């Protein structure tokens, strides 16, 4: 199964967009701000001075990522984890209402107020069910992130 995030608004405080499956818009997304990341030392972490990453305040790079359903101790349930995100670890798609609820992860829900989400838990449950069902059928799940 493939999911697609289209980042639409790049604000200094947050990034918002939409998530799609099979050309159907599911819901909205909210992430930390997109920053211009550079890997000056070629060490894959983006954390060194002048590389652009601010821990807990930076959206992951656009690209293609495999998604695997794994147990999350913080949510005490199985959640979709993005695999092999350069310079980031433990990146998930999960519920949350504002960028203070994420440290590089992708929040899902409905954007009814600028920079905030509602109905996040419900949309997270729907996406988790879709990915779990696809995995149970032997499919490999992927997330593609695009920017306007």
Secondary structure, 3 states (H helix, E strand, C coil): CEEEEEEEEECCCCEEEEEEECCEEEEEEEECCCCCCCCCCCCCCCCCCCCCCCCCCCCCCCEEEEEEEEEECCCCEEEEEECCCCCCCCCEEEECCCHHHCCCCEEEEEEEECCEEECHHHHHHHHHHHHHHHHHCCCCEEEEEEEC
